[in-house]
Amino acid sequence: MSIQYLKKAAKTPETETATAQSVVNDMLAEIQKNGESAVRHYAKKLDAWEGEFIVTREQLDKNAQNVPAAVRADIDFAIKQVFDFATAQRQSISNFQTELHPGVTAGQRVLPVNVAGCYAPAGRYAHIASAYMGVATAKAAGVKKIIACSGPFRGGPMHPYLMYAFDKAGADVILTLGGVQAIATMAYGLFTGQPADVIVGPGNKFVAEAKRSLFGKVGIDVFAGPSEVAVIADETADPAIVASDLVGQAEHGHESPAWLFTTDENLARDVMARMQPLIDALPPIARDAAGAAWRDYGEVILCSTREEMAEISDKYASEHLEVHTKDLNWWLENLTCYGSLFLGEETTVAYGDKASGPNHVLPTKGAARYSGGLSVHKFMKTLTWQQMTRAAARDIGLATARISRLEGMEAHARTADDRLAKYFPGEKFELGEPVTA
């Protein structure tokens, strides 16, 4: 592969992982030991929050009345987009049964988990979209109890629009609680008495590490890190649009990579020249985040062919992947590793982040090589079942007894022996050599 880095990242998302692990391990241990009192301590210490955690129905109704009608309409529209797409996903999964052998019937049932925890961050931005991405998808999956958490916004209560989004999307319990303490609360069932079976939602490196540490006790959506964007562009791409989209995702945070893969050096250098002016034109919070992200994590890679671009893109396995090229179908057919794919200039990541329908909670740090993003599947369990006639138990029992003894598992073999003896008295079978050692 003959690629050339026109800009190389100085850091990787793993740079900050060790610090986060140490902090999170200490916090989880404290919360596991001292429960709700530890959560109250961290909420006060980290978020200056001393109010009640569970938002009441009265508070939710009052909050909804104070949300402007135009804002409600936009949020309602986006919720419907997400819910409808998730519903279509749910309908694509089916229960079935099949006869595998005469008299042997097996099948699957696809059922939602009982309790889901949905997190939305409350850091430098009001993450309204994250609220309905989790809750609306869980609702479409048929989850019985949805618990939603987000922290105080910039020193005050939960952001009112985010609270409205949680409620409108269908959350059953909403808590003003952020960070590691929120993830632990949902995992351990604090304040609600209902531990989550699955916890989903984006967050900072501490939230991501808390989810990873608790994985196994609960299910999670993805092993998440800072948001990522990659753009594949050829000579037909508009450098102004490409640069705009790279900056658009870099504003997520100081550690958010933005990558450009291209076969056109003129386009690459044009995009690079546009980046800093676009960053400088942002408001202070976004300017600070995007500036650091592009400086430390931004990369521009020049390739010789589209095949090389596809190969390098699959290697990076970016969370968001935009394709600004001719022959978009070729890319759809040949790209294999990405969180979500945005084909053509008309389809930008921001649309997916906010309102187009597919979920914006997506794998990062290369996890798209083996995992997709948040979907109804994350809230579903595929359960298998089987039933057979006595005649079928004869054939299955013979194979089971002999294979069990080949493995040295005599007790397994005898469960088959006992059925064969009961169902076919007096008949002689070749059941394998009994295990004696």
N, C-alpha and C positions, 0 to 999 in steps of 0.2 A: 504494500500500500504506500503510495507516494503522497502523503499529506504534508502540509506545511502549516505551522502555527503562526498566524499573523499577530495573534495575541494569546498569551498563555496565562492561566490562572496562577496566582501566587499562593492560594490556599485551596483546601478542599473542605467539604462539609464535615468531614471527620475531625477537623482540627479542634473543635470545641467539645467533642463528645465526652472525653474523660472527665472534665469538670462537671458536666451535667450528671453523669452517672453517680459521682460521689455525693452530690447534693441530694439527688432524688433518693438514693438508697437510705440516707439518714432520715429524710422526711417520711418515707414510707414506713420505716421501722418505728418511728415515733407515733405515727398515726395508727399503725396496727396495734401498738401497745396501749395508747391512751385514747383512741377513738375520737369521739366528737369534741372533746376538750382540746385535743391536739389540733383538730381542724380549725376550731375557733381561734386558737393561738396563731396559726399560720395566716388565717384570713386577716387578722388584725395587724400582724407584723408585716406581711407582704403587700396587702391591698388596702390597709387602713379601714377595713370593713368590720363594724361591730353591730350591724343590724341583723334582722332575722334573715335566715337563709332561704326558707321556702316562701315563694311569692304566692300570695293568696288570690283566690278568684276575684275578690273585690278589687285588689290592686291591678290585676290583669285587665278587668273591664274598664276601670278608670283610665289605665294607660292607653287602651285601644281608643277611647274617646278623644284622647289628646293627640293621637297620631293624625297628621293631616290626611285628608281623603286621597290626595294624589299619591302620597307615600304608601298608604294602604293598598291602593290599586296596583302600584308597581310590585309590591311585595306579594300580593295575592296572585298576580300574573306569573311571577317567577315560581311561586310555590306550585301552581298548577302545572307548569312546564316540567318541574322536577318530579312531581307526583305521577303525572301521566307517563313519563318515560319509565319510572320505576315500576309502575303498574304493568306496562308492556313487558318489562323484564320478568316480572312475577308470572305473567301469563305464558312466558316461554319455557317455564319450568313445569314439568308435569309429573304427577303420580303415574305409575304404571305397574303392571304385573305381566309375567311371561312364564310359559312352561319350558323349563330348561331340559327336562327329561320326562318321559311319561310318568305322570303322577307327582312331579316336583314343580311346584309353583313358587316363584319368588317375585319380589317387587320392591318398589320404593315409595315412601311417603315423604313429601317435602313440607316441613312445618316451620313456622317462625319460632324464634326464641321467645321466652316469656317476658323478659325484661331487657330493655336496651338503654344504655346510657349514651347521650348525645352531647358532645362538647362543642362550644364555639368560643374561640379566643376573644380576649378583650384587652388587647395591648394598644399599639399605636393607632389602630383603626377600629371602627365599629363593624365587626364581621357579621353583618346581617345575613349574607348569603350562606355562611357556614351554619347558621341556625336552622334554616329550612332544608339544606342539603342532607343533614343527618336525620332530622325528625320526619320530614315528608317521605323519605325513603323507607324508614322503619315503619311508618304508617302504611305505606303501600304493601310492605311485606306481611302486614297483619300482626305485628308485635302487640301483645296485650297491654304492656305497661312501658311507657317511654318517659324516661327521666332526663331532663335537659339542664345543663349547667353552663353559665358564663359568669365571669367575674365583674366586679364594679368597673365602670368605664371612667378612666382618668380621674380617679378619686371619688366619684359619685356612685349612685346606684347603677344597676345594669342599664345599658343603653336602651331607651324606650322603643326604638324601632326593632332592635334585636329581640327584645322581650315580646313584642307583637308578633314577630316572625316565628318564634318558638311556639307561641300559643296558637296562632293561626294554622301552623303546619300540623298541629295535633299532639303536642307534648302533654302528658298527664300531670307531671310534676316539674316545676321550674325552680331552680335554686340559683341564688346570687352567690356564686362561688367559682373561683377560677384557679388555674394552675394545677400543680401536683395535688394539692389538697382536694380539688374537685374530682380528679381522676380516682384518687383513693376513696373518696366518699361514695362514688358510684360503684366502685368495685366491692367495697365492704358493706354497702347498703346503709350507710350512716344517714341519720335524719329521716329516712324513708322506711327503713326496715326491709328493703327489697334490693338485695345485691344484683347488679347488672350481670347478665349473661354475656353481653357483648358491649364494648365501649368503642365509639367512633368519634371522629372529628379531628380537625387540624389543631395545631398549637405550636408553641415555641419548643426549643430543644429540651426543656425540662418536662413539658407535657409529653413530648414524644418518648422521652426516656422512661417516664412513669408508665406509659402504656406498654412499652417493651418489657419493663421489669415485671409488670402484672400479667403479661401474656401467659396463659396456662391456667391461671386462676380465673381469668375472663378471656373471652375472645376479643380481638381487636380488628380494626379495618385493615390498616397497613402499617408497616414499619416506616414511620414518616420522618422527614427531615425538612430543612428549609425548602421553600418552593423553588422549582426549576422551570426554565423554558429553553427550548432549542428551536431554532428556525433553520429549515433547509431551503436554500434559495439558489436559483440559477439566474441566467442573464435576463430572464423575463420579469424578475421581481422588481418591485418599487423600493429603492433603498430607504426612502422616507418612511414608508409603512413598516418595513422590517425593523428599522431603528426604533420607531415608536413602540412596536410590540415588545422588543427586548427591554426597553426602559419600563414599559407597562408592567412587566413581571418583576423586574429588579426592585421595584418599590416595595415589594413584600417585606424585605428585611436585609440587614447588612450581610447575611450569609447566603443570599439567594443567587445561584448561578444563572447566567444568561449566556447561551452558546449560539454561535452562527456557524453553520456548515454550508459551504458554497463552492461552486466550480468557477466562479467569476471573481477574479482579483479586483477588478475595478469596482464592482458592487461592494465587495468586502471593505475596501478602503473608504468608499463613500459612506457606508454605514458607520464605520468606526469614527469618521470625522463628525458625524451627526450626533453621536451618543452624548458627549459632554454638554453641548448646548441644550439638548433636550432635558438632561438631568438638571442643569443649572436653572432651567425655567420652571421647575417643580416647586410647590410650596415646601416649607422647611423640613417637615417630618419626612415626606417622600423623598426630597432631595438628599437628605442625609442617608437614608436607607439605600436608595438606588445608586448613589455615588460610591458608597463603600462596596456594594455588591458588584458593580461593574469593575471597579478598580481591583478588587481582590479575587473575584470569582469569574469574571467575564472571560470568554475565549472566542477566538475567531479562527476557524480551521479551513484552509483551502485544499480542496480535493481535485483530482484530475477528471473523475467520471461520476455519474450519478450512482453507479454501483458502489464506489468508494464512499460517497456520502451516505448511502443506505447502511453500509457496513459500520461506519463510524457512529452513525446515529443509533444503531442497535447496540453498539458497545456502550454508549453513554446512557441509553435507556431512560431518556428524560421523562420527567413528570408530564409536562405539556410539550407537544411537538407540533409545530406549524410547518406546512409545506407550501412554499411560494414558488411554484414551478409550472412548466407545461406538463401535460400528460399525467394528471393527478391520479388516474386509476392505476398507473404503474406503481406509484408509491403506496397506495392502499393495498395493493396485492403483494408488495415486496417488503415493506417495513414490518417488523415483528415485535419490537420492544419499545413500548411507550406507555405512559399512563393514560393519556387521551390524545387523539389525533385530530388536528384541525387542518382540513384540506382546502387550500385556496386562500387568496388574500381576503376574501369576503368573510372568512370564518376565523375570528381572532380568539385568543385564549380568554380575554376578558368576557366575551359572550358566554363561554362555558363556565367561567367563574361565577357568573351572576344569574343568567336567566335562560339559556338555550334549552336546558333539560338534562343532559347527561351529568353525572355527579362530578363535583370539583375536588372531592377528597381522593387523592391519587398517590400512587407509590413514588418515592424519591430514592436517592442514593443507589440507583441501579436496581431497585426492587422490581421494576417493570419487566425485568428479564423473566420473572417467575410469578408475578402477581398483577392482578388488575386493581382498579380503584374501588371505591365504595359503591355498592349496588345492593339490590334486595338480597342477593346471594349471601352477603355478609350477615344478614339477619335470619337466614334460613338454615335448617338442618336437614340433610338428606338421610333419611332413616330407611334401612332395609328390613324386609321381613321375608319369611319363607314358611311353606306348609307342604306336607307331602302325604301321599297315601302309604299304607303299609306295604303294598307291592313295590312302590318306589323306594321305601326305606330298605328294602332288601338289597338293591343295587348300590345305593349310597352307603349303606352299612358295611357291605363287603369291602368297598374301596377304602372307607374310613378306617376300619379295623386294621387292614394290612398296611396302609400308609402310616398309621399311628405307631405300629410296632416297628416299622422301619426307622422311625424317628426316635424310638426308645420310650414312647409314652404309653405305657400299658393301661393306665386308668382310662385314658381316652378310648383305647381300643375296646375295653370292656363295656363302655356305654353302648357301643355298637353290638357287641356280642350279646348283651342282655336283651336287646330288642329283637335280634334275629332269633334268639332262643324262644322268646315269647310269641312272636308273630308266626314263626315257622317251626313248630315243635317237631322234633324227630328228624329234621333235615340236617344233613351234614354240610358244613361249609369249610372252605379253605380260608382261614382267618389270619394267616401269617404265624411266624414263630414267636411264641410268648416271650416277653422281656423278663429276664430273671435277675439282671444286675441292677 
